[in-house]
Amino acid sequence: MFSMMLAFFLIACDETGGLAEDPYAGGKEPLGIKLLDESPAPDKGIPGTEVVFKAKGLLKYSNPAAGEYKFEFFINNEKAEILNATDTTLTVLIPANISSGASFLEMEGQIFFGPRFTVLGNVSIDENYGIKEGASGPVYDCLPHSNGGFYIVGGFRYIENSIENNEVYNSIAVLTNQGSVVKKSANYYTDGALGSLNSISRFSDGRLLVSGDIVRYDQTSGIGNIAIIKSDCSLVTENIELLRQNGETAVKTFSSFNGGAEDAGILKSFVTSNDDVIAIGNMKQYRRADYANSTYDYIQYDITEVNSVMKMTIDGNIDQTYHAGENASGSNGIVNDAYLDGSDGVIIAGDFTAFDGMATGNIIRLNADGEVDQQYLANIGTGANGAINVIRYNKALDKAMITGNFTEFNGFRCSGVLMLNGDGTVDDNFKLKQLSGGAVNFATILNSGKIVLSGTFEKYEGITRSGMLILESNGDVEQNFNVPGTFTGQLYNVFETSSTEGYYALLLVGNFNRFDDQTIRNIVKIRVMDVE
Amino acid sequence: MELNKAKPKDMNKIKLLAIFSIGILILGSLASCTDDSYFNDGGTSSPFYEGSILEYLKSRPDYFNKLVNIVEYTGMEKTFEEDEITFFAPTDFSINRSIQLLNSQLYIQGKDTVKLIEQIDPQVWKDFLTLYIIEGKYLLKDIPQMDTTAMNVFSGQGYKSLNGRPMNMGVVYHDLEGVKYAGYRELFYSYIYDFAENDLINAHVATSDIQSFNGAVHVIRFRDHYFGFNPYNFPSRAISSGIKRVDEIVNKQN
């Protein structure tokens, strides 16, 4: 019955010529122009280069003799002067200030996308470096390795295509200078961590301190977010004889570093000049296993109150004299980051208005004995008027870069990025210029005085420089050092190293998924030429 | 057959029904061709909304409650009420998905999570919301064909969004029973990294051509869309611009 009905309807329509109106008809007329995907000639060059792009139908809207064009041409969102147009080509001049990126032509509000143009300068990806795709999770910290490469720690499981070979690197790995990942061997003998590692540093005997948010390392449980490992990344362990319920004793393996944070992860950990350990975080409790009162199935922990910071000996025992006493209440807010300076003092930054009961603007320095450094406190004055999220220190220069959600530091106006001297005074030689489209989420200072920034910004001084900058020490931007295209994400550290050919290079690690427009995750090595 | 099983008493009913059906058929076949104004007839399938885009969004709080709050928080009411625009509407599901990702990142950092849109800098909301707005009214039929497997031939068309960033609109002509491009058409709105390398993020439009007094609304499929296209753009921008505490907002409102 229904099929009959349907047939009737159809027949009825056929007789009168189908649907009365084509729902897809009557649209706006296209302009009839096009930029072709083919690479321009040349496809890379420095500012001032004349470049020919392939196009279609532009002549209708051009008067090359008079230099008049009804369209505009852009590379990486920067306008490029049009020198000539034929019906199949478009010749443009690369502007003086520009970073690499895709091209497009704009006419009457419509955009015609074209190919990418690479702006040449002093910075480029080290394409011979073995890591091209990156790591599967963030890389938070690095430490130079005796093989010329680096230890890396973070929250990753796979590096490059290791997922295909089922090679797992649980938050810690060793890379060579050429960028190959050291596989499980005598030089890398670990199952890694359960959880993420934020920090890695070295003792004078070559052993390593790692910390983060971990409860297990190398299949050994009971880790209090911090551990000591050997140079091959395996956990330093000790065997303890414990009573079982049946009255017999049995041996259990523990981390030989017996100490840790009970109630929160550790943000940063440091090895002091005399091989003690300082850990910073939002913890309130230090813990240490009391094996004498434990059984095989139940470990008794002794808890000691600590606030934001704790110092331990190399075996994990807490230093009760460090940051101790009634006033040692720590931060009244959130600790975000910290560094250890050359005289075993720690500078702690975050989102707090007081530390150990003393009013301060989101930053404080503790002396080697854990007491608040009064001189530093006086030098920072009112400090930052908003949270400090990241602090990075250059020991050689004794200067630090702070990044956060502040607009003023001790009366010095700044949009979220500032250079501090080691004593807490502002280095006002550095001034961040006008930044738009987002904010800065990381800044560090290199030995040359240059500053590496990452962020969510689009433009610096009105020129599109998406997500990353290498600035001069006064905050100026040099075209040659800022040619890469879009960076997406956040850096956590920048290490000065050498490229695969032996030139000066930077290892960038963090939580990012693009560098120079290319998809690469969390680790990349870049050549930086002519660094004074 | 079922008819044979019917009792004699019911036969009359069946006859009646048959006559009635034929009547409807004749009426229907007449109507199906003579009535070419059904497109404007109103009813459930009307593409027209008697009001501004903002009023339309307000009429569907099941999809756009948060979106409307964001429009008001960023002070963009005029754009949505008066300016002639094409709006690719991200639903609350997309916005919530991005907020969840943001919150998971804040949680890892040990920071308070976001409960109110006001905790995020209005400029951040505005910069992302304006990515979804194109000046002028573009309906499906105004937008060129796009074929994601042959972008150099059918590329759709780029337009500058209100944000300033070039975006791409394109209509994908789906195939029908093996006949290329003869099937239904689907609108795509794309965030461009490198068009020539096909490096872009597509948002699928689920409902297109909702026409209000001041332009067109195309609603983006919420199943897989993140507010801000790249899932991480919004969370990292929100964090770097600073997250306000809930009590700061509440104190301000009091």
Boltz contact constraints between the chains, C-beta under 6 A:
constraints:
  - contact:
      token1: [A, 5]
      token2: [B, 25]
      max_distance: 6.0
  - contact:
      token1: [A, 8]
      token2: [B, 25]
      max_distance: 6.0
  - contact:
      token1: [A, 8]
      token2: [B, 29]
      max_distance: 6.0
  - contact:
      token1: [A, 9]
      token2: [B, 29]
      max_distance: 6.0
  - contact:
      token1: [A, 9]
      token2: [B, 32]
      max_distance: 6.0
  - contact:
      token1: [A, 12]
      token2: [B, 29]
      max_distance: 6.0
  - contact:
      token1: [A, 12]
      token2: [B, 32]
      max_distance: 6.0
  - contact:
      token1: [A, 12]
      token2: [B, 33]
      max_distance: 6.0
  - contact:
      token1: [A, 13]
      token2: [B, 33]
      max_distance: 6.0
  - contact:
      token1: [A, 16]
      token2: [B, 33]
      max_distance: 6.0
  - contact:
      token1: [A, 20]
      token2: [B, 36]
      max_distance: 6.0
  - contact:
      token1: [A, 24]
      token2: [B, 141]
      max_distance: 6.0
  - contact:
      token1: [A, 26]
      token2: [B, 141]
      max_distance: 6.0
  - contact:
      token1: [A, 27]
      token2: [B, 141]
      max_distance: 6.0
  - contact:
      token1: [A, 27]
      token2: [B, 142]
      max_distance: 6.0
  - contact:
      token1: [A, 28]
      token2: [B, 142]
      max_distance: 6.0
  - contact:
      token1: [A, 30]
      token2: [B, 144]
      max_distance: 6.0
  - contact:
      token1: [A, 37]
      token2: [B, 152]
      max_distance: 6.0
  - contact:
      token1: [A, 37]
      token2: [B, 196]
      max_distance: 6.0
  - contact:
      token1: [A, 102]
      token2: [B, 194]
      max_distance: 6.0
  - contact:
      token1: [A, 104]
      token2: [B, 166]
      max_distance: 6.0
  - contact:
      token1: [A, 109]
      token2: [B, 160]
      max_distance: 6.0
  - contact:
      token1: [A, 110]
      token2: [B, 159]
      max_distance: 6.0
  - contact:
      token1: [A, 111]
      token2: [B, 158]
      max_distance: 6.0
  - contact:
      token1: [A, 111]
      token2: [B, 159]
      max_distance: 6.0
  - contact:
      token1: [A, 111]
      token2: [B, 160]
      max_distance: 6.0
  - contact:
      token1: [A, 111]
      token2: [B, 166]
      max_distance: 6.0
  - contact:
      token1: [A, 113]
      token2: [B, 158]
      max_distance: 6.0
  - contact:
      token1: [A, 113]
      token2: [B, 195]
      max_distance: 6.0
  - contact:
      token1: [A, 115]
      token2: [B, 196]
      max_distance: 6.0
  - contact:
      token1: [A, 116]
      token2: [B, 194]
      max_distance: 6.0
  - contact:
      token1: [A, 282]
      token2: [B, 110]
      max_distance: 6.0
  - contact:
      token1: [A, 405]
      token2: [B, 242]
      max_distance: 6.0
  - contact:
      token1: [A, 438]
      token2: [B, 237]
      max_distance: 6.0
  - contact:
      token1: [A, 439]
      token2: [B, 240]
      max_distance: 6.0
  - contact:
      token1: [A, 439]
      token2: [B, 241]
      max_distance: 6.0
  - contact:
      token1: [A, 441]
      token2: [B, 240]
      max_distance: 6.0
  - contact:
      token1: [A, 455]
      token2: [B, 240]
      max_distance: 6.0
  - contact:
      token1: [A, 456]
      token2: [B, 236]
      max_distance: 6.0
  - contact:
      token1: [A, 456]
      token2: [B, 237]
      max_distance: 6.0
  - contact:
      token1: [A, 456]
      token2: [B, 240]
      max_distance: 6.0
